[in-house]
Amino acid sequence: MSDTDKPELTNAPQMYVHYCEEEGCEEWGGFGRSATKEEPPRWWCWEHFPHKSYEQETALRRNLEAAERDG
Ligand SMILES: [Zn+2]
């Protein structure tokens, strides 16, 4: 062990800020998808994520309806 083995703290991974790309939506884009490796990924919030499975879509709709009823 020597001081020269210390990891470079200046090389912290870059934080990439990405919000949902749906116009007018200011939610955090936690769900990304890129068509190819070369293409940069696009990001959406869960509600606007266009690649949900049918089951996931149904579950989301049920949650929204329940929230509307209770609210
Ligand atoms: Zn959104």
PDB file of the backbone (N, CA, C, O) and the ligand in Angstrom, with CONECT records:
HET     ZN  A 101       1
ATOM      1  N   MET A   1       0.845  -1.214   0.000  1.00  0.00           N
ATOM      2  CA  MET A   1       0.000   0.000   0.000  1.00  0.00           C
ATOM      3  C   MET A   1       0.871   1.252   0.000  1.00  0.00           C
ATOM      4  O   MET A   1       1.736   1.411   0.862  1.00  0.00           O
ATOM      5  N   SER A   2       0.652   2.109  -0.933  1.00  0.00           N
ATOM      6  CA  SER A   2       1.353   3.385  -0.957  1.00  0.00           C
ATOM      7  C   SER A   2       0.391   4.473  -1.395  1.00  0.00           C
ATOM      8  O   SER A   2      -0.687   4.196  -1.920  1.00  0.00           O
ATOM      9  N   ASP A   3       0.791   5.697  -1.174  1.00  0.00           N
ATOM     10  CA  ASP A   3      -0.096   6.805  -1.498  1.00  0.00           C
ATOM     11  C   ASP A   3      -0.441   6.877  -2.982  1.00  0.00           C
ATOM     12  O   ASP A   3      -1.495   7.390  -3.357  1.00  0.00           O
ATOM     13  N   THR A   4       0.440   6.368  -3.809  1.00  0.00           N
ATOM     14  CA  THR A   4       0.195   6.464  -5.252  1.00  0.00           C
ATOM     15  C   THR A   4      -0.915   5.517  -5.709  1.00  0.00           C
ATOM     16  O   THR A   4      -1.395   5.633  -6.837  1.00  0.00           O
ATOM     17  N   ASP A   5      -1.332   4.574  -4.842  1.00  0.00           N
ATOM     18  CA  ASP A   5      -2.391   3.646  -5.219  1.00  0.00           C
ATOM     19  C   ASP A   5      -3.788   4.215  -4.996  1.00  0.00           C
ATOM     20  O   ASP A   5      -4.786   3.610  -5.385  1.00  0.00           O
ATOM     21  N   LYS A   6      -3.843   5.374  -4.373  1.00  0.00           N
ATOM     22  CA  LYS A   6      -5.158   5.968  -4.095  1.00  0.00           C
ATOM     23  C   LYS A   6      -5.900   6.274  -5.398  1.00  0.00           C
ATOM     24  O   LYS A   6      -5.307   6.778  -6.352  1.00  0.00           O
ATOM     25  N   PRO A   7      -7.175   5.973  -5.434  1.00  0.00           N
ATOM     26  CA  PRO A   7      -7.942   6.309  -6.644  1.00  0.00           C
ATOM     27  C   PRO A   7      -8.025   7.819  -6.827  1.00  0.00           C
ATOM     28  O   PRO A   7      -8.036   8.576  -5.857  1.00  0.00           O
ATOM     29  N   GLU A   8      -8.082   8.239  -8.072  1.00  0.00           N
ATOM     30  CA  GLU A   8      -8.169   9.662  -8.376  1.00  0.00           C
ATOM     31  C   GLU A   8      -9.565  10.173  -8.048  1.00  0.00           C
ATOM     32  O   GLU A   8     -10.543   9.834  -8.714  1.00  0.00           O
ATOM     33  N   LEU A   9      -9.634  10.994  -7.008  1.00  0.00           N
ATOM     34  CA  LEU A   9     -10.949  11.505  -6.605  1.00  0.00           C
ATOM     35  C   LEU A   9     -11.493  12.504  -7.617  1.00  0.00           C
ATOM     36  O   LEU A   9     -12.696  12.764  -7.660  1.00  0.00           O
ATOM     37  N   THR A  10     -10.614  13.055  -8.420  1.00  0.00           N
ATOM     38  CA  THR A  10     -11.074  14.025  -9.415  1.00  0.00           C
ATOM     39  C   THR A  10     -11.798  13.350 -10.570  1.00  0.00           C
ATOM     40  O   THR A  10     -12.441  14.019 -11.379  1.00  0.00           O
ATOM     41  N   ASN A  11     -11.693  12.011 -10.652  1.00  0.00           N
ATOM     42  CA  ASN A  11     -12.335  11.306 -11.750  1.00  0.00           C
ATOM     43  C   ASN A  11     -13.711  10.762 -11.353  1.00  0.00           C
ATOM     44  O   ASN A  11     -14.098   9.671 -11.772  1.00  0.00           O
ATOM     45  N   ALA A  12     -14.430  11.514 -10.557  1.00  0.00           N
ATOM     46  CA  ALA A  12     -15.766  11.079 -10.156  1.00  0.00           C
ATOM     47  C   ALA A  12     -16.641  10.920 -11.387  1.00  0.00           C
ATOM     48  O   ALA A  12     -16.547  11.706 -12.330  1.00  0.00           O
ATOM     49  N   PRO A  13     -17.491   9.901 -11.379  1.00  0.00           N
ATOM     50  CA  PRO A  13     -18.372   9.706 -12.545  1.00  0.00           C
ATOM     51  C   PRO A  13     -19.250  10.925 -12.768  1.00  0.00           C
ATOM     52  O   PRO A  13     -19.755  11.526 -11.820  1.00  0.00           O
ATOM     53  N   GLN A  14     -19.421  11.276 -14.012  1.00  0.00           N
ATOM     54  CA  GLN A  14     -20.194  12.472 -14.332  1.00  0.00           C
ATOM     55  C   GLN A  14     -21.674  12.212 -14.095  1.00  0.00           C
ATOM     56  O   GLN A  14     -22.233  11.213 -14.549  1.00  0.00           O
ATOM     57  N   MET A  15     -22.285  13.130 -13.378  1.00  0.00           N
ATOM     58  CA  MET A  15     -23.725  13.051 -13.187  1.00  0.00           C
ATOM     59  C   MET A  15     -24.407  13.614 -14.421  1.00  0.00           C
ATOM     60  O   MET A  15     -24.188  14.769 -14.785  1.00  0.00           O
ATOM     61  N   TYR A  16     -25.231  12.804 -15.062  1.00  0.00           N
ATOM     62  CA  TYR A  16     -25.946  13.256 -16.239  1.00  0.00           C
ATOM     63  C   TYR A  16     -27.371  13.587 -15.828  1.00  0.00           C
ATOM     64  O   TYR A  16     -28.127  12.720 -15.391  1.00  0.00           O
ATOM     65  N   VAL A  17     -27.720  14.848 -15.976  1.00  0.00           N
ATOM     66  CA  VAL A  17     -29.057  15.291 -15.569  1.00  0.00           C
ATOM     67  C   VAL A  17     -30.022  15.100 -16.725  1.00  0.00           C
ATOM     68  O   VAL A  17     -29.829  15.664 -17.802  1.00  0.00           O
ATOM     69  N   HIS A  18     -31.033  14.326 -16.509  1.00  0.00           N
ATOM     70  CA  HIS A  18     -32.000  14.097 -17.580  1.00  0.00           C
ATOM     71  C   HIS A  18     -33.399  14.074 -17.000  1.00  0.00           C
ATOM     72  O   HIS A  18     -33.716  13.291 -16.105  1.00  0.00           O
ATOM     73  N   TYR A  19     -34.221  14.953 -17.534  1.00  0.00           N
ATOM     74  CA  TYR A  19     -35.616  14.972 -17.131  1.00  0.00           C
ATOM     75  C   TYR A  19     -36.469  14.347 -18.228  1.00  0.00           C
ATOM     76  O   TYR A  19     -36.007  14.125 -19.348  1.00  0.00           O
ATOM     77  N   CYS A  20     -37.715  14.071 -17.886  1.00  0.00           N
ATOM     78  CA  CYS A  20     -38.650  13.504 -18.847  1.00  0.00           C
ATOM     79  C   CYS A  20     -38.713  14.386 -20.082  1.00  0.00           C
ATOM     80  O   CYS A  20     -38.787  15.610 -19.982  1.00  0.00           O
ATOM     81  N   GLU A  21     -38.683  13.748 -21.258  1.00  0.00           N
ATOM     82  CA  GLU A  21     -38.651  14.549 -22.483  1.00  0.00           C
ATOM     83  C   GLU A  21     -40.039  14.917 -22.984  1.00  0.00           C
ATOM     84  O   GLU A  21     -40.171  15.628 -23.980  1.00  0.00           O
ATOM     85  N   GLU A  22     -41.070  14.442 -22.303  1.00  0.00           N
ATOM     86  CA  GLU A  22     -42.430  14.837 -22.664  1.00  0.00           C
ATOM     87  C   GLU A  22     -42.578  16.339 -22.474  1.00  0.00           C
ATOM     88  O   GLU A  22     -42.190  16.879 -21.438  1.00  0.00           O
ATOM     89  N   GLU A  23     -43.135  17.011 -23.469  1.00  0.00           N
ATOM     90  CA  GLU A  23     -43.218  18.463 -23.398  1.00  0.00           C
ATOM     91  C   GLU A  23     -44.109  18.884 -22.236  1.00  0.00           C
ATOM     92  O   GLU A  23     -45.213  18.369 -22.064  1.00  0.00           O
ATOM     93  N   GLY A  24     -43.611  19.823 -21.447  1.00  0.00           N
ATOM     94  CA  GLY A  24     -44.393  20.338 -20.334  1.00  0.00           C
ATOM     95  C   GLY A  24     -44.274  19.502 -19.074  1.00  0.00           C
ATOM     96  O   GLY A  24     -44.758  19.906 -18.017  1.00  0.00           O
ATOM     97  N   CYS A  25     -43.639  18.345 -19.169  1.00  0.00           N
ATOM     98  CA  CYS A  25     -43.490  17.484 -18.004  1.00  0.00           C
ATOM     99  C   CYS A  25     -42.175  17.811 -17.310  1.00  0.00           C
ATOM    100  O   CYS A  25     -41.125  17.879 -17.950  1.00  0.00           O
ATOM    101  N   GLU A  26     -42.237  18.012 -16.012  1.00  0.00           N
ATOM    102  CA  GLU A  26     -41.017  18.361 -15.285  1.00  0.00           C
ATOM    103  C   GLU A  26     -40.594  17.264 -14.329  1.00  0.00           C
ATOM    104  O   GLU A  26     -39.843  17.500 -13.384  1.00  0.00           O
ATOM    105  N   GLU A  27     -41.087  16.058 -14.587  1.00  0.00           N
ATOM    106  CA  GLU A  27     -40.717  14.923 -13.761  1.00  0.00           C
ATOM    107  C   GLU A  27     -39.293  14.477 -14.084  1.00  0.00           C
ATOM    108  O   GLU A  27     -38.778  14.732 -15.172  1.00  0.00           O
ATOM    109  N   TRP A  28     -38.684  13.821 -13.139  1.00  0.00           N
ATOM    110  CA  TRP A  28     -37.356  13.253 -13.358  1.00  0.00           C
ATOM    111  C   TRP A  28     -37.468  12.099 -14.343  1.00  0.00           C
ATOM    112  O   TRP A  28     -38.340  11.242 -14.204  1.00  0.00           O
ATOM    113  N   GLY A  29     -36.582  12.077 -15.341  1.00  0.00           N
ATOM    114  CA  GLY A  29     -36.610  11.009 -16.335  1.00  0.00           C
ATOM    115  C   GLY A  29     -35.841   9.801 -15.866  1.00  0.00           C
ATOM    116  O   GLY A  29     -34.673   9.630 -16.216  1.00  0.00           O
ATOM    117  N   GLY A  30     -36.469   8.975 -15.090  1.00  0.00           N
ATOM    118  CA  GLY A  30     -35.769   7.841 -14.505  1.00  0.00           C
ATOM    119  C   GLY A  30     -35.744   6.622 -15.411  1.00  0.00           C
ATOM    120  O   GLY A  30     -35.087   5.630 -15.094  1.00  0.00           O
ATOM    121  N   PHE A  31     -36.461   6.683 -16.550  1.00  0.00           N
ATOM    122  CA  PHE A  31     -36.556   5.512 -17.404  1.00  0.00           C
ATOM    123  C   PHE A  31     -36.052   5.849 -18.793  1.00  0.00           C
ATOM    124  O   PHE A  31     -36.671   6.620 -19.527  1.00  0.00           O
ATOM    125  N   GLY A  32     -34.925   5.265 -19.142  1.00  0.00           N
ATOM    126  CA  GLY A  32     -34.276   5.601 -20.399  1.00  0.00           C
ATOM    127  C   GLY A  32     -34.328   4.465 -21.387  1.00  0.00           C
ATOM    128  O   GLY A  32     -34.509   3.302 -21.024  1.00  0.00           O
ATOM    129  N   ARG A  33     -34.166   4.824 -22.642  1.00  0.00           N
ATOM    130  CA  ARG A  33     -34.170   3.815 -23.684  1.00  0.00           C
ATOM    131  C   ARG A  33     -33.444   4.382 -24.901  1.00  0.00           C
ATOM    132  O   ARG A  33     -33.684   5.521 -25.301  1.00  0.00           O
ATOM    133  N   SER A  34     -32.571   3.592 -25.477  1.00  0.00           N
ATOM    134  CA  SER A  34     -31.919   4.007 -26.712  1.00  0.00           C
ATOM    135  C   SER A  34     -32.098   2.918 -27.748  1.00  0.00           C
ATOM    136  O   SER A  34     -31.963   1.730 -27.454  1.00  0.00           O
ATOM    137  N   ALA A  35     -32.399   3.332 -28.946  1.00  0.00           N
ATOM    138  CA  ALA A  35     -32.674   2.370 -30.013  1.00  0.00           C
ATOM    139  C   ALA A  35     -31.413   1.594 -30.370  1.00  0.00           C
ATOM    140  O   ALA A  35     -31.463   0.382 -30.577  1.00  0.00           O
ATOM    141  N   THR A  36     -30.297   2.285 -30.441  1.00  0.00           N
ATOM    142  CA  THR A  36     -29.034   1.636 -30.776  1.00  0.00           C
ATOM    143  C   THR A  36     -27.965   2.079 -29.799  1.00  0.00           C
ATOM    144  O   THR A  36     -28.152   3.030 -29.041  1.00  0.00           O
ATOM    145  N   LYS A  37     -26.834   1.373 -29.826  1.00  0.00           N
ATOM    146  CA  LYS A  37     -25.741   1.735 -28.931  1.00  0.00           C
ATOM    147  C   LYS A  37     -25.179   3.110 -29.262  1.00  0.00           C
ATOM    148  O   LYS A  37     -24.728   3.837 -28.378  1.00  0.00           O
ATOM    149  N   GLU A  38     -25.211   3.459 -30.547  1.00  0.00           N
ATOM    150  CA  GLU A  38     -24.630   4.727 -30.978  1.00  0.00           C
ATOM    151  C   GLU A  38     -25.497   5.904 -30.572  1.00  0.00           C
ATOM    152  O   GLU A  38     -25.007   7.012 -30.355  1.00  0.00           O
ATOM    153  N   GLU A  39     -26.787   5.646 -30.472  1.00  0.00           N
ATOM    154  CA  GLU A  39     -27.713   6.724 -30.177  1.00  0.00           C
ATOM    155  C   GLU A  39     -27.726   7.015 -28.679  1.00  0.00           C
ATOM    156  O   GLU A  39     -27.758   6.083 -27.875  1.00  0.00           O
ATOM    157  N   PRO A  40     -27.702   8.287 -28.291  1.00  0.00           N
ATOM    158  CA  PRO A  40     -27.813   8.589 -26.867  1.00  0.00           C
ATOM    159  C   PRO A  40     -29.207   8.214 -26.370  1.00  0.00           C
ATOM    160  O   PRO A  40     -30.191   8.379 -27.091  1.00  0.00           O
ATOM    161  N   PRO A  41     -29.288   7.712 -25.146  1.00  0.00           N
ATOM    162  CA  PRO A  41     -30.599   7.289 -24.636  1.00  0.00           C
ATOM    163  C   PRO A  41     -31.536   8.475 -24.444  1.00  0.00           C
ATOM    164  O   PRO A  41     -31.102   9.590 -24.155  1.00  0.00           O
ATOM    165  N   ARG A  42     -32.808   8.216 -24.607  1.00  0.00           N
ATOM    166  CA  ARG A  42     -33.833   9.220 -24.313  1.00  0.00           C
ATOM    167  C   ARG A  42     -34.449   8.845 -22.984  1.00  0.00           C
ATOM    168  O   ARG A  42     -34.462   7.678 -22.592  1.00  0.00           O
ATOM    169  N   TRP A  43     -34.966   9.862 -22.290  1.00  0.00           N
ATOM    170  CA  TRP A  43     -35.435   9.631 -20.924  1.00  0.00           C
ATOM    171  C   TRP A  43     -36.858  10.105 -20.720  1.00  0.00           C
ATOM    172  O   TRP A  43     -37.276  11.129 -21.261  1.00  0.00           O
ATOM    173  N   TRP A  44     -37.590   9.345 -19.934  1.00  0.00           N
ATOM    174  CA  TRP A  44     -38.951   9.719 -19.579  1.00  0.00           C
ATOM    175  C   TRP A  44     -39.205   9.427 -18.109  1.00  0.00           C
ATOM    176  O   TRP A  44     -38.507   8.614 -17.503  1.00  0.00           O
ATOM    177  N   CYS A  45     -40.203  10.088 -17.536  1.00  0.00           N
ATOM    178  CA  CYS A  45     -40.706   9.667 -16.232  1.00  0.00           C
ATOM    179  C   CYS A  45     -41.508   8.382 -16.457  1.00  0.00           C
ATOM    180  O   CYS A  45     -41.790   8.006 -17.595  1.00  0.00           O
ATOM    181  N   TRP A  46     -41.861   7.733 -15.386  1.00  0.00           N
ATOM    182  CA  TRP A  46     -42.538   6.442 -15.535  1.00  0.00           C
ATOM    183  C   TRP A  46     -43.858   6.586 -16.273  1.00  0.00           C
ATOM    184  O   TRP A  46     -44.225   5.734 -17.082  1.00  0.00           O
ATOM    185  N   GLU A  47     -44.575   7.677 -15.986  1.00  0.00           N
ATOM    186  CA  GLU A  47     -45.900   7.859 -16.580  1.00  0.00           C
ATOM    187  C   GLU A  47     -45.819   8.021 -18.089  1.00  0.00           C
ATOM    188  O   GLU A  47     -46.709   7.571 -18.812  1.00  0.00           O
ATOM    189  N   HIS A  48     -44.764   8.656 -18.566  1.00  0.00           N
ATOM    190  CA  HIS A  48     -44.644   8.931 -20.011  1.00  0.00           C
ATOM    191  C   HIS A  48     -43.749   7.933 -20.726  1.00  0.00           C
ATOM    192  O   HIS A  48     -43.621   7.983 -21.949  1.00  0.00           O
ATOM    193  N   PHE A  49     -43.140   7.046 -19.995  1.00  0.00           N
ATOM    194  CA  PHE A  49     -42.253   6.056 -20.613  1.00  0.00           C
ATOM    195  C   PHE A  49     -43.032   5.227 -21.631  1.00  0.00           C
ATOM    196  O   PHE A  49     -43.958   4.507 -21.259  1.00  0.00           O
ATOM    197  N   PRO A  50     -42.666   5.319 -22.916  1.00  0.00           N
ATOM    198  CA  PRO A  50     -43.487   4.690 -23.966  1.00  0.00           C
ATOM    199  C   PRO A  50     -43.195   3.214 -24.183  1.00  0.00           C
ATOM    200  O   PRO A  50     -43.742   2.612 -25.107  1.00  0.00           O
ATOM    201  N   HIS A  51     -42.368   2.631 -23.375  1.00  0.00           N
ATOM    202  CA  HIS A  51     -41.992   1.239 -23.632  1.00  0.00           C
ATOM    203  C   HIS A  51     -42.404   0.310 -22.493  1.00  0.00           C
ATOM    204  O   HIS A  51     -41.788  -0.732 -22.270  1.00  0.00           O
ATOM    205  N   LYS A  52     -43.452   0.705 -21.779  1.00  0.00           N
ATOM    206  CA  LYS A  52     -43.937  -0.152 -20.702  1.00  0.00           C
ATOM    207  C   LYS A  52     -44.626  -1.380 -21.282  1.00  0.00           C
ATOM    208  O   LYS A  52     -45.167  -1.341 -22.387  1.00  0.00           O
ATOM    209  N   SER A  53     -44.600  -2.438 -20.542  1.00  0.00           N
ATOM    210  CA  SER A  53     -45.325  -3.631 -20.972  1.00  0.00           C
ATOM    211  C   SER A  53     -46.816  -3.431 -20.690  1.00  0.00           C
ATOM    212  O   SER A  53     -47.201  -2.533 -19.943  1.00  0.00           O
ATOM    213  N   TYR A  54     -47.640  -4.275 -21.294  1.00  0.00           N
ATOM    214  CA  TYR A  54     -49.079  -4.154 -21.113  1.00  0.00           C
ATOM    215  C   TYR A  54     -49.453  -4.265 -19.637  1.00  0.00           C
ATOM    216  O   TYR A  54     -50.301  -3.521 -19.145  1.00  0.00           O
ATOM    217  N   GLU A  55     -48.813  -5.200 -18.935  1.00  0.00           N
ATOM    218  CA  GLU A  55     -49.098  -5.387 -17.515  1.00  0.00           C
ATOM    219  C   GLU A  55     -48.740  -4.142 -16.716  1.00  0.00           C
ATOM    220  O   GLU A  55     -49.490  -3.709 -15.840  1.00  0.00           O
ATOM    221  N   GLN A  56     -47.583  -3.576 -17.034  1.00  0.00           N
ATOM    222  CA  GLN A  56     -47.140  -2.383 -16.308  1.00  0.00           C
ATOM    223  C   GLN A  56     -48.082  -1.225 -16.574  1.00  0.00           C
ATOM    224  O   GLN A  56     -48.402  -0.453 -15.670  1.00  0.00           O
ATOM    225  N   GLU A  57     -48.528  -1.106 -17.828  1.00  0.00           N
ATOM    226  CA  GLU A  57     -49.443  -0.040 -18.215  1.00  0.00           C
ATOM    227  C   GLU A  57     -50.748  -0.171 -17.440  1.00  0.00           C
ATOM    228  O   GLU A  57     -51.276   0.814 -16.924  1.00  0.00           O
ATOM    229  N   THR A  58     -51.258  -1.389 -17.364  1.00  0.00           N
ATOM    230  CA  THR A  58     -52.508  -1.641 -16.664  1.00  0.00           C
ATOM    231  C   THR A  58     -52.382  -1.315 -15.179  1.00  0.00           C
ATOM    232  O   THR A  58     -53.279  -0.712 -14.590  1.00  0.00           O
ATOM    233  N   ALA A  59     -51.265  -1.714 -14.582  1.00  0.00           N
ATOM    234  CA  ALA A  59     -51.043  -1.451 -13.165  1.00  0.00           C
ATOM    235  C   ALA A  59     -50.966   0.046 -12.912  1.00  0.00           C
ATOM    236  O   ALA A  59     -51.509   0.540 -11.924  1.00  0.00           O
ATOM    237  N   LEU A  60     -50.294   0.770 -13.800  1.00  0.00           N
ATOM    238  CA  LEU A  60     -50.172   2.213 -13.645  1.00  0.00           C
ATOM    239  C   LEU A  60     -51.545   2.867 -13.724  1.00  0.00           C
ATOM    240  O   LEU A  60     -51.872   3.738 -12.917  1.00  0.00           O
ATOM    241  N   ARG A  61     -52.351   2.445 -14.703  1.00  0.00           N
ATOM    242  CA  ARG A  61     -53.665   3.053 -14.874  1.00  0.00           C
ATOM    243  C   ARG A  61     -54.519   2.803 -13.637  1.00  0.00           C
ATOM    244  O   ARG A  61     -55.261   3.680 -13.195  1.00  0.00           O
ATOM    245  N   ARG A  62     -54.407   1.599 -13.084  1.00  0.00           N
ATOM    246  CA  ARG A  62     -55.183   1.266 -11.897  1.00  0.00           C
ATOM    247  C   ARG A  62     -54.761   2.174 -10.729  1.00  0.00           C
ATOM    248  O   ARG A  62     -55.604   2.652  -9.969  1.00  0.00           O
ATOM    249  N   ASN A  63     -53.473   2.399 -10.601  1.00  0.00           N
ATOM    250  CA  ASN A  63     -52.972   3.277  -9.534  1.00  0.00           C
ATOM    251  C   ASN A  63     -53.503   4.694  -9.699  1.00  0.00           C
ATOM    252  O   ASN A  63     -53.910   5.332  -8.729  1.00  0.00           O
ATOM    253  N   LEU A  64     -53.495   5.180 -10.943  1.00  0.00           N
ATOM    254  CA  LEU A  64     -53.960   6.539 -11.199  1.00  0.00           C
ATOM    255  C   LEU A  64     -55.440   6.659 -10.880  1.00  0.00           C
ATOM    256  O   LEU A  64     -55.877   7.636 -10.271  1.00  0.00           O
ATOM    257  N   GLU A  65     -56.212   5.657 -11.298  1.00  0.00           N
ATOM    258  CA  GLU A  65     -57.641   5.698 -11.031  1.00  0.00           C
ATOM    259  C   GLU A  65     -57.915   5.652  -9.538  1.00  0.00           C
ATOM    260  O   GLU A  65     -58.800   6.351  -9.044  1.00  0.00           O
ATOM    261  N   ALA A  66     -57.169   4.839  -8.823  1.00  0.00           N
ATOM    262  CA  ALA A  66     -57.338   4.752  -7.370  1.00  0.00           C
ATOM    263  C   ALA A  66     -57.004   6.078  -6.718  1.00  0.00           C
ATOM    264  O   ALA A  66     -57.683   6.501  -5.784  1.00  0.00           O
ATOM    265  N   ALA A  67     -55.958   6.739  -7.206  1.00  0.00           N
ATOM    266  CA  ALA A  67     -55.557   8.022  -6.646  1.00  0.00           C
ATOM    267  C   ALA A  67     -56.639   9.053  -6.885  1.00  0.00           C
ATOM    268  O   ALA A  67     -56.910   9.876  -6.010  1.00  0.00           O
ATOM    269  N   GLU A  68     -57.276   9.024  -8.075  1.00  0.00           N
ATOM    270  CA  GLU A  68     -58.328   9.974  -8.379  1.00  0.00           C
ATOM    271  C   GLU A  68     -59.543   9.755  -7.486  1.00  0.00           C
ATOM    272  O   GLU A  68     -60.154  10.712  -7.010  1.00  0.00           O
ATOM    273  N   ARG A  69     -59.886   8.500  -7.264  1.00  0.00           N
ATOM    274  CA  ARG A  69     -61.013   8.172  -6.396  1.00  0.00           C
ATOM    275  C   ARG A  69     -60.787   8.684  -4.981  1.00  0.00           C
ATOM    276  O   ARG A  69     -61.669   9.284  -4.366  1.00  0.00           O
ATOM    277  N   ASP A  70     -59.564   8.428  -4.475  1.00  0.00           N
ATOM    278  CA  ASP A  70     -59.274   8.787  -3.100  1.00  0.00           C
ATOM    279  C   ASP A  70     -59.092  10.295  -2.930  1.00  0.00           C
ATOM    280  O   ASP A  70     -59.356  10.845  -1.860  1.00  0.00           O
ATOM    281  N   GLY A  71     -58.643  10.951  -3.985  1.00  0.00           N
ATOM    282  CA  GLY A  71     -58.340  12.361  -3.885  1.00  0.00           C
ATOM    283  C   GLY A  71     -59.603  13.176  -3.958  1.00  0.00           C
ATOM    284  O   GLY A  71     -59.550  14.404  -3.891  1.00  0.00           O
TER     285      GLY A  71
HETATM  286 ZN    ZN A 101     -43.145  12.789 -17.952  1.00  0.00          ZN2+
END
